[in-house]
Amino acid sequence: MKLYLATDHRGEKIKKDLIIGLNNLGYHDIFLPTIENKDGDDYVDYAINVLNKMDKEKDIAVLICGNGIGMSIIANKYKGIRCARVVSKIEAIAAKEHNGANTLALGAELGVNTLIEIIDTFIKTEMPKEERHQRRVNKIIKYEEGTYNGL
């Protein structure tokens, strides 16, 4: 598993402290793809850059902007991405354990310590094991493939 991290200008202010905190927890392979953004600081470009590089089956992406909403919207346009915008450790657990999320969208406004706790919790949480949760994730995957259109 690789951990990808993308931030816009709001997340940029805390990125260094975030990386130090994650390193202190043992996460040393953090990939920070850089881009030359000539159009300004658009969260969309930072998210796309990471989502194009990550292995959607093995890797985790953490996308940080002001409140996480914009990043979650663009991430969920990608086939194979199940991105959850969360604000707590409880939501991070549910996102991965119940929904098979492989990407987190977070708000820089939560603060470095809270972000580190949420990311650590998300990484340590396992993908869905209960049949009902896996069944739902499989329906999402089939919908993305165009083979499921609901009841």
C-alpha positions as CSV (number, residue, x, y, z in Angstrom):
1,M,0.0,0.0,0.0
2,K,1.1,3.5,-0.9
3,L,-0.3,6.6,0.8
4,Y,-0.8,9.5,-1.6
5,L,-1.4,13.0,-0.3
6,A,-2.7,15.9,-2.2
7,T,-3.5,19.4,-0.9
8,D,-4.6,22.7,-2.3
9,H,-3.5,26.0,-0.8
10,R,-5.6,25.4,2.4
11,G,-3.9,22.1,3.0
12,E,-0.5,23.3,2.0
13,K,-0.3,25.3,5.2
14,I,-0.5,22.2,7.4
15,K,1.1,19.6,5.0
16,K,4.6,19.7,6.6
17,D,3.2,19.1,10.2
18,L,0.9,16.5,8.8
19,I,3.7,14.5,7.2
20,I,5.8,14.8,10.4
21,G,2.9,13.4,12.4
22,L,2.3,10.6,10.0
23,N,6.0,9.8,9.9
24,N,6.0,9.6,13.7
25,L,3.3,6.9,13.5
26,G,5.4,4.9,11.1
27,Y,4.0,6.1,7.7
28,H,7.1,6.9,5.8
29,D,6.1,6.1,2.2
30,I,3.9,9.1,1.6
31,F,3.8,10.1,-2.1
32,L,3.3,13.8,-2.7
33,P,3.0,14.2,-6.5
34,T,3.8,17.8,-7.5
35,I,2.3,19.7,-10.3
36,E,2.9,23.0,-11.9
37,N,-0.5,24.7,-11.8
38,K,-0.5,27.6,-14.1
39,D,-4.2,28.3,-13.7
40,G,-4.0,29.0,-10.0
41,D,-4.6,26.8,-7.1
42,D,-7.5,24.6,-8.1
43,Y,-8.1,21.6,-5.8
44,V,-9.4,19.7,-8.9
45,D,-5.9,19.6,-10.4
46,Y,-4.3,18.3,-7.2
47,A,-6.9,15.5,-6.8
48,I,-6.6,14.4,-10.5
49,N,-2.9,14.3,-10.3
50,V,-3.0,11.8,-7.3
51,L,-6.0,9.8,-8.6
52,N,-4.2,9.2,-11.9
53,K,-1.2,7.8,-10.2
54,M,-2.6,5.6,-7.4
55,D,-3.4,1.9,-7.8
56,K,-7.1,1.9,-6.9
57,E,-7.0,-1.7,-5.6
58,K,-4.0,-1.3,-3.3
59,D,-3.3,2.4,-2.5
60,I,-5.0,5.0,-0.3
61,A,-5.3,8.7,-1.2
62,V,-5.8,11.5,1.2
63,L,-7.1,14.7,-0.4
64,I,-7.2,17.9,1.6
65,C,-8.8,21.2,0.8
66,G,-10.6,23.7,2.9
67,N,-13.5,21.5,4.0
68,G,-13.0,18.3,1.9
69,I,-16.2,18.7,-0.1
70,G,-14.6,19.8,-3.4
71,M,-12.0,17.1,-3.3
72,S,-14.7,14.4,-2.6
73,I,-16.8,15.5,-5.6
74,I,-13.9,15.2,-8.1
75,A,-12.6,12.0,-6.6
76,N,-16.0,10.2,-6.8
77,K,-16.0,10.9,-10.6
78,Y,-13.2,8.4,-11.0
79,K,-14.0,4.7,-11.7
80,G,-12.6,2.6,-8.9
81,I,-12.5,5.4,-6.4
82,R,-14.8,5.4,-3.3
83,C,-14.0,8.6,-1.6
84,A,-15.5,9.6,1.7
85,R,-15.5,13.1,3.1
86,V,-15.2,12.5,6.9
87,V,-14.8,14.6,10.0
88,S,-14.2,12.0,12.7
89,K,-12.5,8.7,13.4
90,I,-15.9,7.0,13.6
91,E,-16.8,8.2,10.1
92,A,-13.4,7.0,8.9
93,I,-14.0,3.5,10.2
94,A,-17.5,3.4,8.7
95,A,-16.2,4.7,5.3
96,K,-13.7,1.9,5.0
97,E,-15.4,-0.9,6.9
98,H,-18.9,-0.4,5.5
99,N,-18.3,1.4,2.1
100,G,-14.9,0.1,1.0
101,A,-13.6,3.6,0.7
102,N,-10.1,3.9,-0.7
103,T,-9.8,7.7,-0.6
104,L,-10.4,10.2,2.1
105,A,-11.4,13.8,1.5
106,L,-10.6,16.0,4.5
107,G,-10.9,19.6,5.5
108,A,-7.8,21.4,6.6
109,E,-10.0,23.3,9.0
110,L,-10.1,20.1,11.2
111,G,-6.5,20.8,12.3
112,V,-3.4,18.7,12.1
113,N,-3.9,16.5,15.1
114,T,-7.4,15.5,14.2
115,L,-6.4,14.9,10.6
116,I,-3.5,12.6,11.7
117,E,-5.9,10.6,14.0
118,I,-8.5,10.2,11.2
119,I,-5.9,9.1,8.6
120,D,-4.3,6.7,11.0
121,T,-7.7,5.2,11.9
122,F,-8.6,4.9,8.2
123,I,-5.4,3.1,7.3
124,K,-5.7,0.7,10.2
125,T,-9.4,-0.1,9.4
126,E,-10.0,-3.2,7.2
127,M,-12.1,-3.3,4.1
128,P,-15.6,-4.7,4.3
129,K,-15.8,-8.2,5.7
130,E,-19.5,-8.5,6.4
131,E,-21.5,-9.9,3.5
132,R,-24.0,-7.1,3.5
133,H,-21.3,-4.4,3.3
134,Q,-19.4,-6.2,0.5
135,R,-22.7,-6.8,-1.4
136,R,-23.3,-3.0,-1.4
137,V,-19.7,-2.2,-2.5
138,N,-20.1,-4.8,-5.3
139,K,-23.2,-3.0,-6.5
140,I,-21.3,0.3,-6.6
141,I,-18.6,-1.5,-8.7
142,K,-21.1,-3.0,-11.0
143,Y,-22.8,0.4,-11.5
144,E,-19.5,1.9,-12.4
145,E,-19.1,-0.9,-15.0
146,G,-22.6,-0.3,-16.3
147,T,-23.9,-3.7,-15.3
148,Y,-26.2,-2.6,-12.4
149,N,-29.0,-0.1,-12.6
150,G,-30.7,-0.6,-9.3
151,L,-33.8,-2.6,-8.4
